[in-house]
Amino acid sequence: ICMAMMVSSISCTKNERIETLHASLIAVNSARDGFVAWDLPHQQAIVEAATSHEQGAAALAAYQAKRKPVVDGFEVAYRAIALAATQTDDLSLQAALATAGDLIAAVKRLIGDL
């Protein structure tokens, strides 16, 4: 509800804001749970597929460099949601929604790319 309202620059009611932040938190938590469940087995598969220690270390380092923005993105998203939960302005809510959306898209790209 509120997300559509934000696009048209109409402020949310307090309850709509709370519901929107709650939904964003649930979405980020779901993305985290899916990522965590996928990440370790994926790293193990990289190591198991390696033909040498050097090749495995290089492949694992390359993957970990790709995953770093996603891992860091979780902290940014959680902080943005927490900040928006303590504020009443539209800017903090828009930032939280955008950050959560960007993170979820990044998780999908990473899991889909590999």
Buried (B, 14 or more C-beta within 10 A) or exposed (E): EBBEBBEEEEEBEEEBBEBBBEBBBEBBEEBBEBBEEBBEEBBEEBEEEBEEEEEBEEBBEEBEEEBEEBEEBBEBBBEBBBBBBEBEEBEBBBBBBEBBBBBBEBBBEBBEEE
